[in-house]
């Protein structure tokens, strides 16, 4: 009883916009969100650029309509705002409830509070209300409470593919008849914890990231949250609402090679894309555009580029990485980039791979470097690969 | 959809690493928290690789290998893990460095602090390119992993799945989470845990892996028939209705449940939820408990699943885990596990004896 799964609502909050309309405007004007840190007090604030959400925690509290007294993490606030936007965008606040789930993704969870108050946690009782917001489930339950969702909730963490796996699980649960609707996506706030971690790995670029460029030198960290409303095609008929795309294919594969590196030939990336194409029932030549994982690291871009060439042969779709817009939103990247991929279908565009000057010599194709408008885009693929070789590809189709 | 438990591997505060033995005696502690008894990791993990791994990673890989060997499986078709907190030790290393103003130079603790490290390290060890995912939702973490595996079988996308639940406790994390009211304030005797009329649970840890298959094999312990998680959004759940509803959804009535395993913590604030079932719908059912053996942690139902699978396989209830003295039926055919976290996150697992 495989059911079709469609997207009826989108919510996104990132360095390129507080909501979907602002995000669309940034994409249509090729405006990047990368700049200097204003809100996170990181040791490395002057050393690297970041794609920070341009709102303080107080402003986020206000946007989320929450009172300052409660123990909220930045992670939870970002998630609540974006998830509610998706929920309202789909009109779910106006139609009768069906079986609805929430599948959220994060890796740092409430670390943004924990790293500030860790000394207090160890020595005194002044910050006890923040102890239980540290884990990954906290932001998920905050969103569930806000949207009153309780038919199924869970949290996924597969590093930088987390939100793509949340969309994958939501799709499977609807296809298998377990749920009718799922709000799926991810949230991730910038923290000193992971800025320090990525710095120790020596993969932060000192200038805004340059995926697929021969001079690329690492990633630019971003933050934000992005959620989509997935529904069975039947459930989506209720209330005469708009359908933005079908989630037609998904593939999950494990590189099984190294904790933080891809195989030189991108086997895991190839397998994830190949599985997604197979589930969609499409021929690879039907894919018009790939929103690449394209982090800007030496290793990822070669592995992903070669994997794309292996799967698509001489018929390589248009390719770009949108990380020079949003930065690498880590656990939220999968759902944020799924949304940017869907905009290609709804707005007939291909977003550019900003900051690309000289395409790296290891690949035969050249990513798109200028915004393309008024183009027929029917099927798009979005890649998300994570530490541990947790690789996931998703395919979206125009309805 | 039914899954068969075809192999198990458990590292816990009890002597559980030998799958041929089933709790011959119970380990007794008077402690702040229960620590897992480690096997010799060198027998399971290449010592060069093991040197950089923190304790939880080693516990996870080792218990996974024990489960695979037990089932005679070389290559699972999916690897799915659940962990509430991941490697606490690695996270603490980074946080402690940050409060003393040090720059993080060694990336290993950061890499290992990501929650999917264990499932990906197992994949690297096995060179397994199949489906791989990690769930990190408090006391739903392990249950979500099981539900994913059951759905893989339903879809026909895998015939076997290696599923695990892994969590650890450290001195610092105990001290911090005690402030939030999670744990008992003084050391307690684990085997007498239910006699303490004080707030808080006894913290514990463990790594439990299961090789699930969609076919019964010679090594099958039992069948996992259904898994349910329930988030009590409105904080007004009637647990008796939920559990009886779950049983009737499985076309059973309560008299067909031969034992119920309850997540008692000896916690005066939350144990009454279990009492409602024990003195209500399950008053005529043999009632068992397990957290005095392994302590409480987000993936403790991994221990409970191991316990239930072994009871069904051996048709034996070990000494020291009964709550009531109901004689029960001659054959133990079905076991229900019920656990809850702070009366908000509830989970149910139903097991059935293998067909002879």
Interface residues (C-beta under 8 A of the other chain):
Chain A: X43 X106 X107 X109 X114 X115 X118 X119 X121 X122 X125 X128 X131 X132 X135 X136 X137 X140 X141 X144 X145 X148 X149 X150 X152 X153 X154 X155 X156 X157 X158 X159 X165 X169 X172 X173 X175 X176 X178 X192 X193 X194 X196 X197 X198 X199 X200 X201 X252 X253 X254 X255 X256 X257 X258 X259 X260 X267 X268 X271 X386 X387 X388 X389 X390
Chain B: X79 X84 X85 X86 X94 X95 X96 X98 X99 X103 X104 X105 X106 X107 X110 X111 X112 X113 X114 X115 X116 X117 X119 X120 X121 X123 X124 X126 X127 X128 X129 X130 X131 X132 X133 X134 X135 X136 X137 X138 X140 X144 X148 X151 X154 X155 X172 X175 X176 X177 X179 X180 X229 X230 X231 X232 X233 X234 X344
